[in-house]
Structures are given as C-alpha cells and as structure tokens.
Amino acid sequence: MSQQRRSLGIQGEDIAAQYLQKKGLVILERNFRCRLGEIDIIARDGDCLVFIEVKTRSSDRFGLAQDSITRQKIYKVRRLAQAYLAQRSFSGLNVRFDVVAVNSAREIKVTHIENAF
C-alpha cells in the first residue's frame, strides 16, 4: 500500500472516530489486529458492542466509499469480531456491525450506516 493511501486511510479513521464520539459512542479500540486481519474501530453504543469498518475515498471517480464493501470484507469483519469476542469478556452486550464512509471529493462528508451487515 502506498504511503499516500495509508495516510488517507488514517485520516479517514481519525475523522470517523471523532464523528462517532460526537454521536455518543465510546471508542474501545482502534486498529485491533490478529492473525485474521484488522478491525478499524471497536466502540460501545449503550448496550451494544459495535464493530466498525471505515472506508475513505478522496474522489468519487470510482463510486462512493460505502460502495466498496464486498462480501469478502463482510465475512472477514465477522470472523475478526468472533476472534475479538473470544479474547475478551463482553457478556450481556448485543453486537452490531457498522460502516463509516468518509468521502472527501469536494468536501468531507461522513456517512454512518448502522447495522450495515
């Protein structure tokens, strides 16, 4: 991955984390990694543990950021969530999967899709 793409991804995750905190979510972890891959943000929203995939695009030339979520990505995030839950104790919490899309073609626009998958 190029340094420019990595920087864009980090910037998008920072924007997403700030947005989520303003909405009242509590960020528990960012960039949780295990042998299966990485989850961008893990947060708590009341009685819900939320696994959040962040997608960032600086141009709409190839569509919006939220349009880039594939079946493979959904499968991978679900498996990562299972690995995370196996390592931690979160009894009594519901689980939700969200997407935060950061599109910055003309101006920064954040789209939060709850229960995305």
N, C-alpha and C positions, 0 to 999 in steps of 0.2 A: 504494500500500500504506500502510495506517495505521501510525502510529508504534508503536502497541501491538503490531500483528502483527510489525513489523520487530524490535522488542525481544524478542518471544517467539522469533523465528527465531534471533536472535543468541545468546540464552540457550541454546537447544537445540543450536546448533552448538558452543558452549563445553562443554556437558555431554558431547556426543558426542566431541569431541576429547580430553577428559580420560579418558573411558571407553576410547577406542581406545589411548591412550598406556599406560594401565594394563594393557591386553591385550598390550602389546609392539610395537604398530605405531608407526612413526616418521612423524610428520606432516611432509610436504614442503611443502605449500601449503594455504592456506585461501582460499576465495573466488577461485579462478582465473577470470578473466574474459577473454573475447574477444568478437568481434562476434556470435557464435552464442549467447552466454549465459554462465552461470556454473556451475562445479562447486564444491560446498560444501567438500569436503576431498579432498586427494590425499595418499596415505600409502604407505609401503613396509612390507610384511609379508614378511620374508625375501627370497625371490627373486621376489616379486610386487609389482607396482605396482597400487595399489588406488584406484579412483575411487569416492567415497562420496557418496551423496545422503542428506541429513539432512532428516527430516520431524519436525515438532514440533506437538503438539496439547495444549491446556490443558484440553480437555473431550473426553469420549467420545460426546458427543451426536450427532456425525456419523460415528462409527466411529473406529477407531484410526489413528494417524498413518501406519503402514505400508500401510494400505488405500488411501491417496490417491495411490499411484504409478500413473500411467497409461501406456498405450502411448506416448503422445506424449512423456512425460517420459523414458522409457527410450530412445527414439530420439534425443532431444535430448542426453542424457548421453553416449551412444555417439558422437555426432558431435563433441561437445566434447572427449571423450577423444582422438579422432583428431586434432583440431586441436592439443591439448596435446602429443601424441606427435610431431607434425610439427615442433613448435618446439623440442623437447628431444631429447637422445640417451639412450635407455634400452635399449641393446641387451642381449639375453640375459635380460630380465625377462618373466615372464608378466604378464598383465593380468587384473584381476578387478573386478567391479562389485558393490559392497555397498550396503546401505541401513541406516542407523541411525535408528530411530524413538524419539523421546522423547515419552512420554505422561505428562502430569502432572495428570490429572483429580483423583485423590485423593492420590497420592504420585508421586514421579518414578520412572518405570520406563523403562529403556533396553532396547531390543531390537535386537540386531545380527544382520542377515541377510547372511551371506556368500554370494557368487555369486548375488545376488538376480536378476540378469538378464544 
